[in-house]
């Protein structure tokens, strides 16, 4: 990509689709009849010459794109009234209609309308469920960036940017629908590594909680997020940031500065929204999103708009993003797509579920000092930084686009290095995005295997912090913990015993609780008990007991897991297998769980899950998937 095509600042360059400078035809009025008299046969000009793009039909309507890119749906019967004064009113369109003017310059309106309706019919039945692309950076057919700039689209990846009008992009019948939007900021000549170093220095004005005494800080995480956020749907993984801290820590100002830096491909900063409003704001976009005042719900009436938005953000992070189907007003199906990275600021952010935590990084800010050591007015410093950030934004977009291929290669190299170090795939996705993004901002050279391993060591404090905060949990361990914490109807010492307390007592041979526990669809199997498995299933495979057997279906278990994400507890508990061989579960044959209840069950090894079992055979349950120890 040369600088001629990403180097002219924010003004659009001369387009490749300039309209023909044709003389406006003289209007001799309509023909007395539409028999075609005076025309050289029925006109059938090449469709490629038509400035209005036929897109399809449904029912009595035709669908077409105006020369400016607007998609219109009109009744075919009304086209005659609109063809000259509305649909074909542009200079190029009026010139095109001369095909239907006879020697006396009379316009054969009905023949022109018939031709146009036929072209819409030939385009096929209108598919309203096609992917709609609005502003942002999208992947092209070969994976190279395609940037939607509102009134035109740039196809990147080659030496020169190929510019196309929105109407030209709509001529591809089976491709995505690029809808016209207000003009957006154009990418400029790519920023330099020195510009990136300036950006990184500005982030040191905030008091990030340090993750390491010498190296990594929250400023590096923000720096690593910025340029991947500019790449929209082209980025392989799009993680989100949550910046939190006490009032006075500068959260809002930090979010505003970050938005200024990526403003060339970012939505507005939202500080009040509903879930539906946020979804409508990002629908069809492939750009960064910014949410301030993203506080957890506190009214006790279920999840608030931020918690609801987290589900949408989770889906935006991977693959094709969030794809939502909903009924349209015409009885068809409308597809809403949203993809991109987001930055949130809050004092008390919402609690992250395990699926959210794998796609988000939380960064804590400390209170700002009363006055910097150099004595400068901090407000003036930030104002100057924000003004420069806004001017630098097009160049940062240019740098991200020009190096998109290198960024994806660096992500792949980082993921391979993280996997070599024993990290899980989801951890590798998130850390690789930040590490490759930081290098994209600060360094011009691509990663090699040795430098990728160095980056893994640099980002190790973030990996350890996430592990120590137990952000990524195992579904089976979570379901098991919920079941153990459920209260029974049995009282001891003026308090109700939990299921877990009864299990521990039975495991210590206090058999008086066995029948009560069986009434909850749970029973204990120990070495020496009659086989609880069928010969074909294999059973415990020689592993010592005790095992906890949980019925596949039981009324008491239905109540325990009602309203949770583990309502299918049989499937959820089977995820314990992912924790390693010691946690391997196995199916049982039908067993009795009280009068009239006979069910198959799932046997869970208790040795690694409970403390203080007889014989000292226990250890604490890990709540995250164990990874190999790494010598950093």
BELBEL-V210817 format. One record per residue. N is the residue number from 1. SS is DSSP state (a for helix, b for strand, c for the rest). PHI is phi as a letter, one per 20 degrees, with the letter a starting at -180 (999 if undefined). D_FIRST is the distance of its C-alpha to the first C-alpha in Angstrom with 2 decimals. Layout:
# BELBEL-V210817
n = <N	N>
ss = <SS	SS>
phi = <PHI	PHI>
d_first = <D_FIRST	D_FIRST>
This chain:
# BELBEL-V210817
n = <1	2	3	4	5	6	7	8	9	10	11	12	13	14	15	16	17	18	19	20	21	22	23	24	25	26	27	28	29	30	31	32	33	34	35	36	37	38	39	40	41	42	43	44	45	46	47	48	49	50	51	52	53	54	55	56	57	58	59	60	61	62	63	64	65	66	67	68	69	70	71	72	73	74	75	76	77	78	79	80	81	82	83	84	85	86	87	88	89	90	91	92	93	94	95	96	97	98	99	100	101	102	103	104	105	106	107	108	109	110	111	112	113	114	115	116	117	118	119	120	121	122	123	124	125	126	127	128	129	130	131	132	133	134	135	136	137	138	139	140	141	142	143	144	145	146	147	148	149	150	151	152	153	154	155	156	157	158	159	160	161	162	163	164	165	166	167	168	169	170	171	172	173	174	175	176	177	178	179	180	181	182	183	184	185	186	187	188	189	190	191	192	193	194	195	196	197	198	199	200	201	202	203	204	205	206	207	208	209	210	211	212	213	214	215	216	217	218	219	220	221	222	223	224	225	226	227	228	229	230	231	232	233	234	235	236	237	238	239	240	241	242	243	244	245	246	247	248	249	250	251	252	253	254	255	256	257	258	259	260	261	262	263	264	265	266	267	268	269	270	271	272	273	274	275	276	277	278	279	280	281	282	283	284	285	286	287	288	289	290	291	292	293	294	295	296	297	298	299	300	301	302	303	304	305	306	307	308	309	310	311	312	313	314	315	316	317	318	319	320	321	322	323	324	325	326	327	328	329	330	331	332	333	334	335	336	337	338	339	340	341	342	343	344	345	346	347	348	349	350	351	352	353	354	355	356	357	358	359	360	361	362	363	364	365	366	367	368	369	370	371	372	373	374	375	376	377	378	379	380	381	382	383	384	385	386	387	388	389	390	391	392	393	394	395	396	397	398	399	400	401	402	403	404	405	406	407	408	409	410	411	412	413	414	415	416	417	418	419	420	421	422	423	424	425	426	427	428	429	430	431	432	433	434	435	436	437	438	439	440	441	442	443	444	445	446	447	448	449	450	451	452	453	454	455	456	457	458	459	460	461	462	463	464	465	466	467	468	469	470	471	472	473	474	475	476	477	478	479	480	481	482	483	484	485	486	487	488	489	490	491	492	493	494	495	496	497	498	499	500	501	502	503	504	505	506	507	508	509	510	511	512	513	514	515	516	517	518	519	520	521	522	523	524	525	526	527	528	529	530	531	532	533	534	535	536	537	538	539	540	541	542	543	544	545	546	547	548	549	550	551	552	553	554	555	556	557	558	559	560	561	562	563	564	565	566	567	568	569	570	571	572	573	574	575	576	577	578	579	580	581	582	583	584	585	586	587	588	589	590	591	592	593	594	595	596	597	598	599	600	601	602	603	604	605	606	607	608	609	610	611	612	613	614	615	616	617	618	619	620	621	622	623	624	625	626	627	628	629	630	631	632>
ss = <c	c	c	c	c	c	c	c	c	c	c	c	c	c	c	c	c	c	c	c	c	c	c	c	c	c	c	c	c	b	c	c	c	c	c	c	c	c	c	c	c	c	c	c	c	c	a	a	a	c	c	c	b	b	b	b	b	b	c	c	b	b	b	b	b	c	c	c	c	c	b	b	b	b	b	a	a	a	a	a	a	a	a	a	a	a	a	c	c	c	a	a	a	a	a	a	a	a	a	a	b	c	c	c	c	c	b	c	a	a	a	a	a	a	a	a	a	a	a	a	a	a	c	c	b	c	c	c	c	c	c	b	b	c	c	b	b	b	b	c	c	c	c	c	b	b	b	b	c	c	c	b	b	b	b	c	c	c	c	c	c	b	b	b	b	a	a	a	a	c	c	c	c	c	c	c	b	b	c	c	c	c	c	c	c	c	c	c	c	c	c	c	a	a	a	a	a	a	a	a	a	a	a	a	a	c	c	b	c	b	c	c	c	c	c	c	b	a	a	a	a	a	a	a	a	a	a	a	a	a	c	a	a	a	c	c	c	c	c	b	b	b	b	b	b	c	c	c	c	c	a	a	a	a	a	a	a	a	a	a	a	c	a	a	a	b	b	b	b	b	c	c	c	c	a	a	a	a	a	a	a	a	c	c	c	b	c	b	b	b	b	c	c	c	c	c	c	c	c	c	c	c	c	c	a	a	a	a	a	a	a	a	a	a	a	a	c	c	c	c	c	b	b	b	b	b	b	c	c	c	c	c	b	b	b	b	b	b	b	c	c	b	b	b	b	b	c	c	c	c	c	c	c	a	a	a	a	c	c	b	b	b	b	b	b	c	c	c	c	c	c	c	c	c	c	c	c	a	a	a	a	a	a	a	a	a	a	a	a	a	a	a	a	a	a	a	a	a	a	a	a	a	c	a	a	a	a	a	a	a	a	a	a	a	a	a	a	a	a	a	c	c	c	c	a	a	a	a	a	a	a	a	a	a	a	a	a	a	a	a	a	a	c	c	c	c	c	c	a	a	a	a	a	a	a	a	a	a	c	a	a	a	a	a	a	a	a	a	c	c	c	c	c	c	a	a	a	a	a	a	a	a	a	a	a	c	b	b	b	b	b	b	c	c	b	b	b	b	a	a	a	a	a	a	a	a	a	c	c	c	a	a	a	a	a	a	a	a	c	c	c	b	b	b	b	c	c	c	c	c	c	c	c	c	a	a	a	c	c	c	c	c	c	c	c	c	b	b	b	b	b	c	c	c	a	a	a	a	a	a	a	c	c	c	c	c	c	c	a	a	a	a	a	a	a	a	a	a	a	c	a	a	a	c	c	b	b	c	c	c	b	b	c	c	c	c	c	b	b	c	b	b	b	b	b	c	c	c	c	c	c	c	c	c	c	c	c	c	c	c	c	c	c	c	c	c	c	c	c	c	c	c>
phi = <999	e	f	f	d	c	c	d	m	e	e	f	f	f	e	e	c	g	f	f	e	e	f	f	f	f	e	e	n	e	f	f	b	d	f	n	f	n	d	e	m	f	f	b	f	g	f	f	e	f	f	e	d	f	d	q	b	b	l	e	d	d	c	b	d	f	g	e	o	f	e	d	c	c	f	g	f	d	f	g	f	d	f	e	e	c	f	d	e	f	g	f	f	f	f	f	f	f	g	d	d	e	f	e	m	e	e	e	g	f	f	f	f	f	g	f	f	f	f	f	f	f	f	o	f	f	e	f	e	f	f	d	d	d	f	p	d	c	e	e	f	e	n	f	f	c	d	e	d	n	d	b	c	d	e	d	o	e	f	c	f	e	d	c	f	f	f	f	f	f	f	e	f	d	e	f	e	e	e	f	c	g	g	d	f	e	f	d	g	g	f	e	f	f	f	f	f	f	g	f	f	f	f	f	f	d	e	f	f	f	e	b	f	d	d	f	c	f	f	f	f	f	f	f	e	f	f	g	f	f	e	l	f	f	f	f	c	c	f	d	d	c	d	c	r	f	g	n	e	n	f	f	f	f	f	f	f	f	f	g	f	d	f	f	b	b	e	f	f	d	c	b	a	d	f	f	f	f	f	f	f	e	f	n	e	c	b	f	d	c	c	d	l	e	e	f	f	c	e	m	d	n	f	e	f	f	f	f	f	f	f	f	f	f	f	f	f	c	l	e	n	e	d	c	d	b	f	e	f	e	n	e	d	d	d	d	c	c	b	q	d	c	c	c	c	a	e	c	f	f	f	e	f	g	f	f	f	f	d	c	d	e	c	e	d	e	g	f	f	g	b	g	f	f	n	f	f	f	f	f	f	f	f	f	f	f	f	f	f	f	f	e	g	f	f	f	f	f	f	f	f	f	d	f	f	f	f	f	f	f	f	f	f	f	f	f	f	f	f	f	e	n	e	f	g	f	f	f	g	f	f	f	g	f	f	f	f	f	f	f	f	d	c	e	e	f	f	d	f	f	f	f	f	f	f	f	f	f	e	g	g	f	f	f	f	f	f	f	e	l	f	d	d	e	g	f	f	f	f	f	f	f	f	f	e	f	e	e	e	e	d	b	l	m	b	e	f	e	g	f	f	f	f	f	f	f	f	e	m	e	f	f	e	f	f	f	f	f	f	e	m	c	b	d	d	c	g	n	f	g	g	d	c	e	g	f	e	n	m	f	m	n	f	f	e	e	c	e	d	d	f	f	b	a	g	f	f	g	f	f	e	f	m	d	f	d	g	e	f	f	f	f	f	f	f	g	g	f	e	p	g	f	d	f	e	b	f	d	f	g	c	e	c	n	f	m	c	c	b	f	b	d	e	d	f	e	g	e	d	c	e	m	f	g	n	m	e	d	b	f	f	f	e	c	f	f	c	f	f	d	e	f>
d_first = <0.00	3.79	6.76	8.43	7.13	7.62	10.30	13.37	15.31	16.98	17.73	16.12	14.57	16.56	16.50	16.54	19.91	22.15	25.76	27.99	30.26	33.45	36.91	38.54	41.23	44.85	46.32	49.59	50.17	50.47	52.28	55.88	55.09	52.16	53.80	51.05	53.55	51.86	48.58	47.69	47.94	46.06	42.56	39.77	36.51	33.22	31.84	28.33	29.83	31.21	29.36	31.11	29.88	32.79	32.10	35.52	39.04	41.56	45.23	45.93	42.45	39.34	35.79	33.13	30.06	30.40	27.91	26.59	26.04	29.31	31.08	34.75	37.80	40.82	44.20	44.21	47.62	46.39	43.56	45.97	46.53	42.84	41.16	41.40	41.68	39.04	36.89	36.37	36.80	33.48	33.49	31.52	33.72	36.91	35.95	35.34	38.87	40.40	40.56	43.55	45.31	48.29	49.78	51.44	48.17	49.53	47.02	47.79	46.57	47.83	46.25	42.83	43.28	44.43	41.40	39.02	40.98	40.91	37.13	36.98	39.52	37.63	34.54	36.68	38.19	36.05	34.61	34.64	33.56	29.99	27.34	26.51	23.14	23.11	20.85	18.43	15.72	16.79	16.06	15.32	17.40	15.46	15.06	11.38	11.33	12.77	13.61	16.90	17.31	20.90	21.07	17.84	15.34	11.53	10.41	7.19	6.60	5.60	3.92	4.93	6.56	10.03	12.76	16.17	19.47	21.43	24.04	21.73	20.63	24.38	25.16	24.27	27.77	27.36	24.13	23.96	25.11	22.60	25.16	24.82	24.93	25.17	21.92	20.05	18.20	14.63	11.97	11.75	10.25	10.20	13.84	15.27	17.70	20.42	19.63	19.94	23.22	24.49	23.93	25.84	28.60	29.22	30.04	32.93	34.82	35.93	38.63	36.99	39.38	38.71	38.01	38.59	40.64	38.05	34.54	33.14	33.78	32.89	30.43	28.34	28.48	27.27	24.46	23.46	23.56	21.39	17.75	18.69	20.43	17.29	15.79	18.72	19.47	16.55	18.42	21.01	23.79	24.19	27.14	29.00	30.63	34.18	35.16	38.94	41.66	44.71	44.83	43.73	41.09	38.25	36.73	35.96	34.46	32.22	31.05	30.41	28.38	26.24	25.75	24.86	22.10	20.49	21.71	18.32	18.85	22.57	25.89	28.89	31.11	34.14	37.45	39.75	39.10	40.67	39.24	39.00	37.41	34.73	34.04	33.75	31.41	28.80	29.42	26.38	24.03	21.29	21.28	23.33	27.07	29.53	33.32	35.85	39.58	38.88	42.46	44.39	46.95	50.37	52.66	53.70	52.92	50.20	46.45	45.03	41.76	39.80	41.26	40.51	36.89	36.53	36.89	34.04	31.83	32.82	31.61	28.29	27.41	27.06	26.01	25.51	27.13	30.37	31.38	34.57	36.64	39.18	41.46	40.53	42.94	43.07	44.24	40.93	38.57	35.69	32.84	31.51	28.49	27.37	24.86	23.63	24.93	27.79	29.54	33.29	35.80	39.56	42.84	44.12	41.30	42.30	43.39	40.75	41.78	40.70	38.03	36.57	36.82	34.57	31.69	32.53	33.04	35.78	35.57	38.76	39.05	42.12	43.82	42.44	44.82	46.84	45.24	42.61	44.04	42.54	44.41	41.47	41.52	39.22	38.70	37.48	35.11	33.57	33.38	31.45	29.08	28.52	27.85	25.21	23.71	23.35	21.55	19.22	18.44	15.40	13.80	14.87	13.28	9.91	10.67	11.88	9.06	6.42	9.44	11.07	11.52	13.08	15.16	16.62	17.47	19.14	21.04	22.35	23.42	25.15	26.92	28.21	29.50	31.15	32.78	34.06	35.65	37.43	35.62	35.72	32.71	32.50	32.75	29.98	27.71	28.35	28.33	25.24	23.29	24.62	24.29	20.67	19.90	21.78	19.95	16.54	18.06	19.87	18.55	15.51	17.03	17.22	20.73	23.23	26.62	28.58	26.35	26.28	30.09	30.12	28.14	30.76	33.47	31.79	31.61	35.11	36.89	35.02	35.90	39.51	39.76	38.75	41.25	43.99	43.54	43.87	40.97	40.43	43.70	45.13	46.23	49.45	50.36	49.82	52.02	54.66	54.78	55.23	58.06	59.77	59.67	61.28	64.84	67.79	71.08	72.96	74.23	75.08	76.22	75.56	71.94	70.20	68.93	65.34	64.54	63.16	66.42	68.45	66.25	66.72	70.49	70.80	68.81	71.45	74.13	75.22	75.77	77.18	73.72	72.90	74.31	72.72	69.33	69.91	70.41	66.77	65.58	65.18	67.34	67.45	67.74	69.01	69.83	73.10	72.69	72.99	69.75	67.49	65.29	65.83	66.08	62.95	60.71	61.18	62.06	61.20	60.76	63.17	61.65	64.37	65.01	65.38	63.07	62.67	62.83	61.27	62.33	59.70	61.45	63.92	64.83	64.81	61.33	60.15	61.31	59.76	56.27	56.49	53.74	51.51	48.38	50.67	52.96	52.43	53.79	54.36	50.68	49.66	52.16	51.00	47.74	49.94	49.39	45.87	47.53	48.86	51.91	54.40	53.37	53.54	55.33	57.43	59.04	62.80	65.43	67.05	68.95	71.25	70.05	73.25	75.57	74.00	70.49	69.39	65.71	63.33	61.41	58.77	60.06	58.19	59.03	60.55	60.68	57.12	57.23	60.46	62.01	65.56	66.39	69.61	69.07	66.09	63.59	61.08	57.98	55.90	53.41	49.77	47.93	44.53	43.46	44.44	41.81	42.48	43.33	40.64	41.46	38.89>
